[in-house]
Amino acid sequence: MTSKIRIGLLGLGTVGTGVVKIVLSPEGRHPLVSEVSLKKIAVKDLKRSRDKEIPSHLLTDDPMNVVEDPDIDLVVEVIGGIEPARTLILKAISLGKSVVTANKAVIARYGDEIANAAKANNVYVLIEGAVGGGIPIVEPLKQSLGGNKLKKISGIINGTTNYILSRMSLEGANFDDVLEEAQKLGFAESDPTADVDGLDAADKLSILSGLAFGGTIERSLVPTKGIRNLQSSDIEYANELGYDIKLLAIAESLSDKSNKETQLALRVEPTLIEKNHPLAKVSGVNNAILVEGSPIGEVMFYGPGAGAGPTASAVVADILNIASERITREGKNCLNPLLSASQWSKCVLVKPSEIIQKNYLRLITNDSPGVIGKIGKIFGENNVSIKSIVQFDSSESVAEIVVITHKGIQGQMMRSIEEIKNLSVVIKIASHLGCL
Ligand code: HSE
């Protein structure tokens, strides 16, 4: 029998609060979540009013006390910034504790020092939450894509600038106006420097490059240009020429067999992308990372790049990795619970008639008075709500009618179709498809 893994959480901002909420409600999540317990939470200000779900008896304003507590197995750092985060992480490592962090600034600058310390102390430091918010990208680079020679990473890894550029492109608005509104709406920080000047993206690019190409990146040498000086006329001209402009972070391996060292070309800059490129379709605060390698070709990771829920999801994934490692190490003949599906309970599939969805239906009918009325009546009697019903060009006396329904119970849809099929005015049901 293994004991629960006891967490000391450093920081209770947006992401920290998200982590607490996941850990305290394990129902419906991976069974390993219930193997995790919160022991202490370090906050800046004990007096601040907080969500009632937060266990206030766990709060302390002394983060070192959390790190040094011998009853804490794993330190989760979501304070952000360089100090005291770096010192706390290194202290936890020196005490033989694994660390989970979402801190891109500290990992981009001190990743090497931290990784060496972790190796020397035989502990893990996991960083899924540091890049791409909720998008799983760190673990794929470290594990799932391990059979590939990676060639290039190009991504939109800053949501704030992507939101600003999306609005500038859609509305023809200028940078200052969109930034001001984004700040009012809470999409941009009151000090937007790290985001709009590309510094946040450069931190994340350094981390991704280190993982993808297996080397240390000197963060200060990453060529970085932000979006502050981008004019709406540049976006307009680019649009007219068939391009969108995105703040791209790009890392490309230039190494060939003759190079002993891995040579990388890195840059963060506003970049024109053809409108049909998958990265051009990423809008608003979303992030996307395109990874190119051999033999996989191209694979794109897309999703919410920030926010309480998404980043907490990534942090908890790392917590589960540490928990599963410990359980496997401590247990006798125990399979890694993240690799084996043995702990999952049986799932019961509902009958097709119980599925709830929208539908598309194309009918070939007589072109005569009352046909649409009869079809509509059958849907109504079966409690299926029509979103749209359109008659397209009819030839001679034959009409083609297309129906899109609202979401409904599939059994009612199937009953409607059977009744519609039997109408004398209906020649055939030409097509029935699902609709999202
Ligand atoms: N400020 C970042 C962004 C989110 O706008 O994407 C945290 O990494």
Residues whose N, C-alpha, C, O or C-beta is under 5 A from the ligand:
A	BS01	HSE	I157 N158 G159 T160 D195 G305 A306
